Amino acid sequence: MLNNSVETSINKPFISKIIQIYLSVTKVLEKIALPVLVLFMRLWMAKIFWYSGMTKISNWQSTVFLFREEYKVPFVPPEITACLATSFELACPVLLIFGFATRLATLPLLAMTAVIQFTYLDLIDHRYWAMLLALILFYGPGSLSLDHLISKKFGLLASSRGDVA
């Protein structure tokens, strides 16, 4: 049996090496995998809302009817709600795709998701949408975005992760 000081001196290089490997792997993941993951989240949310907006404009009378009779968003006339929802569903996905004004673009989508969740359908999907949009809002669009390029150009990067201020 070895005494404590000998065991500690034997284990230090091994533990140090394990920590170095772990830190190297996480650094690679942060630089490569995380930006790709955030891009995927942006594209996924853009697809969902874009298709919804395209469905709305394909038959406007039906859309207004649904907002009047089915969705019944409180306090706002159905024509205005339909127009706003459709506008946001078509404009915000484009911003998400390019990663431009990304955090701003997530706000109306998060609001619409909350309205859908609490006034129309209580589905688990809407909670996932909200979670992904919140991650994009709080983390930022990642380094694969116009926001990142613009921030880098003007020296506005918030951290080494590639976030934008």
Order of alpha helices (4+ residues) and beta strands (2+ residues): alpha-alpha-alpha-alpha-alpha-alpha-alpha
